[in-house]
């Protein structure tokens, strides 16, 4: 489990460590991803800056995930992307929402 910005580094470290120990790698999870497209809208002032910032972070996450998939996708059974929740995971409902993203019916190949 890693976050988009650290996915290449973390995946490399853990894949090498698990391979040395001859453990199979079933899945890499990238957590707290911002991939939701924001509607194009006319905003002014701080709203414009916030939307630009969100789009920049989202684009960086999508790019990091793509690089990780290119680097490790062929050697890993599954790569699962978990979207960031609105707040920290604290309680059963938050855990349920994360579990829903891990269900096999979720597309592991979706961007």
DSSP file (Angstrom, degrees, kcal/mol; ACC not computed):
  #  RESIDUE AA STRUCTURE BP1 BP2  ACC     N-H-->O    O-->H-N    N-H-->O    O-->H-N    TCO  KAPPA ALPHA  PHI   PSI    X-CA   Y-CA   Z-CA
    1    1 A X              0   0    0      0, 0.0     2,-0.3     0, 0.0    29,-0.2   0.000 360.0 360.0 360.0 129.8    0.0    0.0    0.0
    2    2 A X  E     -a   30   0A   0     27,-2.0    29,-4.4     8,-0.0     2,-0.3  -0.919 360.0-107.0-149.7 170.8    1.4    3.3   -1.0
    3    3 A X  E >>  -a   31   0A   0     -2,-0.3     3,-1.2    27,-0.2     4,-0.5  -0.721  39.3-105.5-102.4 159.3    0.4    6.8   -2.1
    4    4 A X  G >4 S+     0   0    0     27,-0.7     3,-1.3    -2,-0.3     4,-0.4   0.875 116.7  54.2 -53.0 -44.9    0.7    8.0   -5.7
    5    5 A X  G 34 S+     0   0    0      1,-0.3    -1,-0.3     2,-0.1     4,-0.2   0.776 120.0  32.7 -64.2 -25.6    3.7   10.3   -5.1
    6    6 A X  G <> S+     0   0    0     -3,-1.2     4,-2.9     1,-0.1     5,-0.3   0.262  87.3 107.9-111.1  10.4    5.7    7.5   -3.6
    7    7 A X  H <X S+     0   0    0     -3,-1.3     4,-2.4    -4,-0.5     5,-0.3   0.882  79.0  46.4 -64.0 -41.9    4.3    4.6   -5.6
    8    8 A X  H  > S+     0   0    0     -4,-0.4     4,-2.3     2,-0.2    -1,-0.2   0.957 117.9  42.2 -64.4 -49.2    7.4    3.9   -7.8
    9    9 A X  H  > S+     0   0    0      2,-0.2     4,-2.2    -4,-0.2    -2,-0.2   0.942 118.7  43.9 -63.1 -49.5    9.8    4.1   -4.9
   10   10 A X  H  X S+     0   0    0     -4,-2.9     4,-2.6     1,-0.2     5,-0.3   0.915 114.1  49.4 -65.2 -43.5    7.7    2.1   -2.5
   11   11 A X  H  X S+     0   0    0     -4,-2.4     4,-2.9    -5,-0.3     5,-0.3   0.924 110.7  50.7 -63.1 -43.7    6.7   -0.6   -5.0
   12   12 A X  H  X S+     0   0    0     -4,-2.3     4,-2.3    -5,-0.3     5,-0.2   0.934 112.1  47.6 -57.8 -47.6   10.4   -1.1   -6.1
   13   13 A X  H  X S+     0   0    0     -4,-2.2     4,-2.3    -5,-0.2    -2,-0.2   0.944 116.9  40.9 -59.9 -50.7   11.5   -1.5   -2.5
   14   14 A X  H  X S+     0   0    0     -4,-2.6     4,-2.9     2,-0.2     5,-0.3   0.873 113.1  53.0 -71.7 -36.7    8.7   -4.0   -1.5
   15   15 A X  H  X S+     0   0    0     -4,-2.9     4,-2.7    -5,-0.3     5,-0.2   0.939 112.3  45.7 -62.9 -45.3    8.9   -6.0   -4.7
   16   16 A X  H  X S+     0   0    0     -4,-2.3     4,-2.3    -5,-0.3    -2,-0.2   0.929 114.8  47.6 -62.8 -44.2   12.6   -6.4   -4.3
   17   17 A X  H  X S+     0   0    0     -4,-2.3     4,-1.3    -5,-0.2    -2,-0.2   0.917 114.9  45.1 -63.6 -43.6   12.3   -7.4   -0.7
   18   18 A X  H  <>S+     0   0    0     -4,-2.9     5,-2.8     1,-0.2     4,-0.3   0.898 112.2  51.7 -68.8 -39.7    9.4   -9.8   -1.3
   19   19 A X  H ><5S+     0   0    0     -4,-2.7     3,-1.3    -5,-0.3    -2,-0.2   0.907 106.4  54.3 -62.7 -41.2   11.2  -11.4   -4.3
   20   20 A X  H 3<5S+     0   0    0     -4,-2.3    -1,-0.2     1,-0.3    -2,-0.2   0.859 112.8  43.7 -59.3 -34.5   14.4  -11.9   -2.2
   21   21 A X  T 3<5S-     0   0    0     -4,-1.3    -1,-0.3    -5,-0.2    -2,-0.2   0.403 114.6-120.1 -92.1   2.2   12.3  -13.8    0.3
   22   22 A X  T < 5 +     0   0    0     -3,-1.3     2,-0.4    -4,-0.3    -3,-0.2   0.817  59.4 152.3  62.2  33.9   10.4  -15.7   -2.5
   23   23 A X      < -     0   0    0     -5,-2.8    -1,-0.2    -6,-0.1     2,-0.1  -0.785  46.5-119.4 -90.1 136.2    7.0  -14.3   -1.4
   24   24 A X        -     0   0    0     -2,-0.4     2,-0.7     1,-0.1    -1,-0.0  -0.454  19.0-135.1 -71.3 149.1    4.5  -14.0   -4.2
   25   25 A X        +     0   0    0     50,-0.2    52,-1.1     1,-0.2    53,-0.1  -0.918  28.9 170.2-108.5 110.9    3.1  -10.6   -5.0
   26   26 A X        -     0   0    0     -2,-0.7    52,-0.4     1,-0.3     2,-0.3   0.819  61.2  -2.6 -89.7 -33.8   -0.6  -10.6   -5.4
   27   27 A X        -     0   0    0     50,-0.2     2,-0.5    49,-0.1    -1,-0.3  -0.990  46.0-150.0-161.1 144.5   -1.4   -6.9   -5.4
   28   28 A X  E     - b   0  79A   0     50,-2.1    52,-3.0    -2,-0.3     2,-0.5  -0.983  22.8-157.4-112.1 131.9   -0.1   -3.4   -5.2
   29   29 A X  E     - b   0  80A   0     -2,-0.5   -27,-2.0    50,-0.2     2,-0.6  -0.941   6.7-160.4-111.3 129.4   -2.5   -0.9   -3.8
   30   30 A X  E     -ab   2  81A   0     50,-2.8    52,-3.4    -2,-0.5     3,-0.3  -0.951  22.4-161.2-106.6 118.8   -2.1    2.8   -4.4
   31   31 A X  E     +a    3   0A   0    -29,-4.4   -27,-0.7    -2,-0.6    53,-0.1  -0.622  57.3  22.5-104.8 156.5   -4.0    4.7   -1.8
   32   32 A X  E    S+     0   0A   0     51,-0.3     2,-0.3    -2,-0.2    51,-0.2   0.828  76.3 172.5  63.7  37.2   -5.4    8.2   -1.5
   33   33 A X  E     - b   0  83A   0     49,-2.5    51,-2.0    -3,-0.3     2,-0.7  -0.557  27.7-150.9 -80.0 139.9   -5.5    8.8   -5.3
   34   34 A X        +     0   0    0     -2,-0.3    28,-0.3    23,-0.2    27,-0.2  -0.899  42.9 137.3-107.6  98.6   -7.1   12.0   -6.7
   35   35 A X        +     0   0    0     -2,-0.7     2,-0.4    26,-0.1    -1,-0.1   0.362  25.8 121.1-123.8   2.2   -8.3   10.9  -10.1
   36   36 A X        -     0   0    0     -3,-0.1     2,-0.2     1,-0.1    22,-0.1  -0.547  62.0-128.3 -74.7 124.2  -11.8   12.5  -10.3
   37   37 A X        -     0   0    0     -2,-0.4     2,-0.4    21,-0.0    -1,-0.1  -0.501  19.3-138.9 -70.7 137.4  -12.1   15.0  -13.2
   38   38 A X        -     0   0    0     -2,-0.2     3,-0.1    13,-0.1    -1,-0.0  -0.796  24.2-106.4 -97.2 139.9  -13.3   18.3  -12.1
   39   39 A X        -     0   0    0     -2,-0.4     2,-0.5     1,-0.1    -1,-0.1  -0.318  34.8-107.4 -64.1 145.0  -15.9   20.1  -14.4
   40   40 A X        +     0   0    0      2,-0.0     2,-0.3    -2,-0.0    -1,-0.1  -0.617  56.6 159.9 -70.6 124.5  -14.6   23.0  -16.4
   41   41 A X        -     0   0    0     -2,-0.5     2,-0.7    -3,-0.1    -3,-0.0  -0.990  45.6-110.0-147.5 153.5  -16.1   26.0  -14.8
   42   42 A X        +     0   0    0     -2,-0.3     2,-0.3     2,-0.0    -2,-0.0  -0.763  46.2 168.0 -85.9 119.8  -15.4   29.7  -14.6
   43   43 A X        -     0   0    0     -2,-0.7     2,-0.3     2,-0.1    -2,-0.0  -0.890  19.6-147.5-129.4 160.6  -14.1   30.6  -11.2
   44   44 A X    >   -     0   0    0     -2,-0.3     3,-1.3     4,-0.0     4,-0.3  -0.930  52.9 -18.1-129.2 153.4  -12.6   33.7   -9.9
   45   45 A X  T >> S+     0   0    0     -2,-0.3     4,-1.7     1,-0.3     3,-0.6  -0.260 127.6   1.9  62.3-132.9  -10.0   34.5   -7.2
   46   46 A X  H 3> S+     0   0    0      1,-0.2     4,-2.7     2,-0.2    -1,-0.3   0.827 128.8  61.3 -61.2 -34.7   -9.2   31.9   -4.7
   47   47 A X  H <> S+     0   0    0     -3,-1.3     4,-2.4     1,-0.2    -1,-0.2   0.902 104.3  49.6 -60.1 -40.8  -11.6   29.4   -6.3
   48   48 A X  H <> S+     0   0    0     -3,-0.6     4,-2.6    -4,-0.3    -1,-0.2   0.928 111.5  48.6 -62.6 -45.5   -9.6   29.5   -9.5
   49   49 A X  H  X S+     0   0    0     -4,-1.7     4,-2.4     1,-0.2    -2,-0.2   0.903 111.9  49.1 -62.7 -41.4   -6.4   28.9   -7.6
   50   50 A X  H  X S+     0   0    0     -4,-2.7     4,-2.7     2,-0.2    -2,-0.2   0.917 112.2  47.4 -65.9 -43.3   -7.9   26.0   -5.7
   51   51 A X  H  X S+     0   0    0     -4,-2.4     4,-2.7     2,-0.2    -2,-0.2   0.913 112.7  49.4 -64.2 -42.0   -9.2   24.3   -8.8
   52   52 A X  H  X S+     0   0    0     -4,-2.6     4,-2.2     2,-0.2    -2,-0.2   0.914 111.7  49.4 -62.1 -42.4   -5.9   24.8  -10.6
   53   53 A X  H  X S+     0   0    0     -4,-2.4     4,-2.5    -5,-0.2     5,-0.2   0.936 111.6  48.1 -62.1 -47.1   -4.2   23.3   -7.5
   54   54 A X  H  X S+     0   0    0     -4,-2.7     4,-3.0     1,-0.2     5,-0.2   0.931 111.7  49.8 -60.1 -45.7   -6.5   20.3   -7.5
   55   55 A X  H  X S+     0   0    0     -4,-2.7     4,-2.5     1,-0.2    -1,-0.2   0.890 110.9  50.6 -61.4 -38.7   -6.1   19.7  -11.2
   56   56 A X  H  X S+     0   0    0     -4,-2.2     4,-2.1     2,-0.2    -1,-0.2   0.929 113.1  44.2 -64.8 -46.5   -2.3   19.8  -10.8
   57   57 A X  H  X S+     0   0    0     -4,-2.5     4,-2.3     2,-0.2    -2,-0.2   0.920 114.0  50.7 -64.5 -43.4   -2.3   17.3   -8.0
   58   58 A X  H  X S+     0   0    0     -4,-3.0     4,-2.6    -5,-0.2    -2,-0.2   0.917 110.2  49.2 -60.9 -44.5   -4.7   15.1   -9.8
   59   59 A X  H  X S+     0   0    0     -4,-2.5     4,-2.3    -5,-0.2    -1,-0.2   0.888 110.5  51.3 -63.1 -38.9   -2.6   15.1  -13.0
   60   60 A X  H  X S+     0   0    0     -4,-2.1     4,-2.5     2,-0.2    -1,-0.2   0.893 110.4  49.1 -65.2 -39.4    0.5   14.3  -10.9
   61   61 A X  H  X S+     0   0    0     -4,-2.3     4,-2.6   -27,-0.2     5,-0.2   0.942 111.6  48.1 -64.2 -47.5   -1.3   11.3   -9.3
   62   62 A X  H  X S+     0   0    0     -4,-2.6     4,-2.1   -28,-0.3    -2,-0.2   0.908 113.6  48.3 -60.4 -42.3   -2.5   10.0  -12.7
   63   63 A X  H  X S+     0   0    0     -4,-2.3     4,-2.3     2,-0.2    -1,-0.2   0.917 111.5  48.8 -65.0 -44.5    1.0   10.4  -14.1
   64   64 A X  H  X S+     0   0    0     -4,-2.5     4,-2.2     1,-0.2    -2,-0.2   0.896 111.6  50.1 -63.0 -40.4    2.6    8.6  -11.1
   65   65 A X  H  X S+     0   0    0     -4,-2.6     4,-2.5     2,-0.2    -1,-0.2   0.906 109.9  50.6 -65.0 -41.3    0.1    5.8  -11.3
   66   66 A X  H  X S+     0   0    0     -4,-2.1     4,-2.4    -5,-0.2    -2,-0.2   0.912 110.5  49.2 -63.4 -42.6    0.8    5.4  -15.1
   67   67 A X  H  X S+     0   0    0     -4,-2.3     4,-2.3     2,-0.2    -1,-0.2   0.902 111.8  49.1 -63.5 -40.6    4.6    5.2  -14.5
   68   68 A X  H  X>S+     0   0    0     -4,-2.2     4,-3.0     2,-0.2     5,-0.5   0.917 110.7  49.8 -65.8 -42.3    4.1    2.6  -11.8
   69   69 A X  H  X5S+     0   0    0     -4,-2.5     4,-2.1     1,-0.2     5,-0.4   0.910 111.6  49.3 -62.4 -41.2    1.9    0.5  -14.0
   70   70 A X  H  <5S+     0   0    0     -4,-2.4     4,-0.3     1,-0.2    -1,-0.2   0.912 117.0  41.8 -62.4 -41.7    4.4    0.7  -16.8
   71   71 A X  H  <5S+     0   0    0     -4,-2.3    -2,-0.2    -5,-0.2    -1,-0.2   0.889 134.8  12.5 -74.4 -40.4    7.3   -0.3  -14.5
   72   72 A X  H >X5S+     0   0    0     -4,-3.0     3,-1.0    -5,-0.2     4,-0.8   0.564  96.6  94.7-119.4 -11.8    5.6   -3.0  -12.4
   73   73 A X  G ><<S+     0   0    0     -4,-2.1     3,-0.9    -5,-0.5    -3,-0.1   0.876  85.1  52.7 -53.3 -45.7    2.4   -4.0  -14.1
   74   74 A X  G 34 S+     0   0    0     -5,-0.4    -1,-0.3    -4,-0.3    -2,-0.1   0.794 115.0  41.7 -63.9 -25.6    3.8   -6.9  -16.1
   75   75 A X  G <4 S+     0   0    0     -3,-1.0     2,-0.4    -4,-0.1    -1,-0.2   0.443 103.8  73.2-101.9   0.4    5.2   -8.5  -13.0
   76   76 A X  S << S-     0   0    0     -3,-0.9   -50,-0.1    -4,-0.8     3,-0.1  -0.946  71.7-139.6-120.1 135.6    2.4   -8.0  -10.6
   77   77 A X  S    S+     0   0    0    -52,-1.1     2,-0.3    -2,-0.4   -50,-0.2   0.893  83.8   2.1 -58.7 -42.7   -0.8   -9.9  -10.6
   78   78 A X        -     0   0    0    -52,-0.4   -50,-2.1   -53,-0.1     2,-0.5  -0.996  52.6-160.4-151.4 140.3   -3.0   -6.8   -9.8
   79   79 A X  E     -b   28   0A   0     -2,-0.3     2,-0.4   -52,-0.2   -50,-0.2  -0.991  18.8-166.9-119.9 122.2   -2.6   -3.1   -9.2
   80   80 A X  E     -b   29   0A   0    -52,-3.0   -50,-2.8    -2,-0.5     2,-0.5  -0.925   8.2-152.9-115.7 132.9   -5.5   -1.5   -7.4
   81   81 A X  E     -b   30   0A   0     -2,-0.4     2,-0.5    26,-0.3   -50,-0.2  -0.913   8.7-161.8-106.8 123.9   -6.1    2.2   -7.1
   82   82 A X  E     -     0   0A   0    -52,-3.4   -49,-2.5    -2,-0.5   -50,-0.1  -0.917  16.2-131.6-108.5 125.6   -8.0    3.4   -4.1
   83   83 A X  E     -b   33   0A   0     -2,-0.5   -51,-0.3   -51,-0.2   -49,-0.2  -0.431  31.1-100.2 -73.0 147.6   -9.5    6.9   -4.2
   84   84 A X        -     0   0    0    -51,-2.0     2,-0.1   -53,-0.1    -1,-0.1  -0.453  36.6-130.5 -67.5 137.5   -8.9    9.2   -1.3
   85   85 A X        -     0   0    0      2,-0.2    -1,-0.1    -2,-0.2     4,-0.1  -0.413  25.3-105.0 -81.8 165.4  -11.8    9.4    1.1
   86   86 A X  S    S+     0   0    0     -2,-0.1     2,-0.3     2,-0.1    -1,-0.1   0.786  99.9   5.3 -63.7 -27.9  -13.2   12.8    2.3
   87   87 A X  S    S-     0   0    0      1,-0.1    -2,-0.2     7,-0.0     3,-0.1  -0.902 100.6 -60.6-146.9 174.5  -11.6   12.3    5.7
   88   88 A X        -     0   0    0     -2,-0.3     2,-0.8     1,-0.1    -1,-0.1  -0.139  61.8 -95.6 -57.6 153.9   -9.2   10.0    7.5
   89   89 A X        +     0   0    0      5,-0.1     2,-0.2    -4,-0.1    -1,-0.1  -0.627  62.7 150.4 -74.3 111.9  -10.3    6.4    8.0
   90   90 A X        +     0   0    0     -2,-0.8     2,-0.2     1,-0.1     3,-0.2  -0.676  48.7   2.4-149.4  88.8  -11.8    6.3   11.4
   91   91 A X  S  > S-     0   0    0     -2,-0.2     4,-2.0     1,-0.2     5,-0.2  -0.557  90.6 -63.5 124.1 172.5  -14.5    3.8   12.0
   92   92 A X  H  > S+     0   0    0      1,-0.2     4,-2.7     2,-0.2     5,-0.2   0.876 124.1  55.4 -63.7 -41.6  -16.4    1.0   10.5
   93   93 A X  H  > S+     0   0    0      1,-0.2     4,-2.0     2,-0.2    -1,-0.2   0.913 109.0  47.6 -62.8 -41.7  -18.1    3.1    7.7
   94   94 A X  H  > S+     0   0    0      2,-0.2     4,-2.0     1,-0.2    -1,-0.2   0.912 112.5  49.5 -63.7 -42.8  -14.7    4.3    6.5
   95   95 A X  H  X S+     0   0    0     -4,-2.0     4,-2.7     1,-0.2    -2,-0.2   0.887 108.8  53.3 -62.8 -38.3  -13.3    0.8    6.5
   96   96 A X  H  X S+     0   0    0     -4,-2.7     4,-2.3     2,-0.2    -1,-0.2   0.903 107.2  51.5 -62.9 -41.2  -16.4   -0.4    4.6
   97   97 A X  H  X S+     0   0    0     -4,-2.0     4,-1.1     2,-0.2    -1,-0.2   0.882 111.7  46.7 -65.5 -38.3  -15.8    2.2    1.9
   98   98 A X  H  X S+     0   0    0     -4,-2.0     4,-0.9     2,-0.2     3,-0.4   0.925 110.8  52.3 -67.0 -43.5  -12.2    1.1    1.5
   99   99 A X  H >X S+     0   0    0     -4,-2.7     3,-0.8     1,-0.2     4,-0.6   0.879 103.6  58.1 -59.6 -38.1  -13.2   -2.5    1.4
  100  100 A X  H >< S+     0   0    0     -4,-2.3     3,-0.7     1,-0.3    -1,-0.2   0.865 103.6  52.6 -59.9 -35.7  -15.7   -1.7   -1.3
  101  101 A X  H 3< S+     0   0    0     -4,-1.1    -1,-0.3    -3,-0.4    -2,-0.2   0.709 107.5  52.8 -73.5 -18.7  -12.8   -0.3   -3.4
  102  102 A X  H << S+     0   0    0     -4,-0.9    -1,-0.2    -3,-0.8    -2,-0.2   0.508  80.5 120.0 -92.3  -6.3  -10.9   -3.6   -2.9
  103  103 A X  S X< S-     0   0    0     -3,-0.7     3,-2.1    -4,-0.6    -3,-0.0  -0.290  74.7-120.2 -59.0 142.3  -13.8   -5.8   -4.1
  104  104 A X  T 3  S+     0   0    0      1,-0.3     4,-0.2     3,-0.0    -1,-0.1   0.749 109.5  68.1 -57.0 -24.7  -12.9   -7.9   -7.1
  105  105 A X  T 3  S+     0   0    0      2,-0.1    -1,-0.3     3,-0.0     2,-0.2   0.711  79.6  95.8 -71.0 -17.6  -15.7   -6.3   -9.2
  106  106 A X  S <  S-     0   0    0     -3,-2.1     2,-0.5    -6,-0.2    -5,-0.0  -0.513  89.0-109.5 -71.3 140.0  -13.7   -3.0   -9.1
  107  107 A X        -     0   0    0     -2,-0.2     3,-0.4     1,-0.2   -26,-0.3  -0.583  26.2-168.3 -75.5 121.0  -11.7   -2.6  -12.2
  108  108 A X  S    S+     0   0    0     -2,-0.5   -29,-0.2     1,-0.2    -1,-0.2   0.603  87.4  52.6 -81.6 -11.6   -8.0   -2.9  -11.5
  109  109 A X  S    S+     0   0    0    -31,-0.1    -1,-0.2   -29,-0.0   -29,-0.1   0.465  79.2 115.7-103.1  -2.3   -7.1   -1.6  -15.0
  110  110 A X              0   0    0     -3,-0.4   -29,-0.1     1,-0.2    -4,-0.0  -0.382 360.0 360.0 -66.3 145.7   -9.1    1.6  -14.8
  111  111 A X              0   0    0     -2,-0.0    -1,-0.2   -76,-0.0   -46,-0.1   0.518 360.0 360.0 -65.8 360.0   -7.0    4.8  -14.9
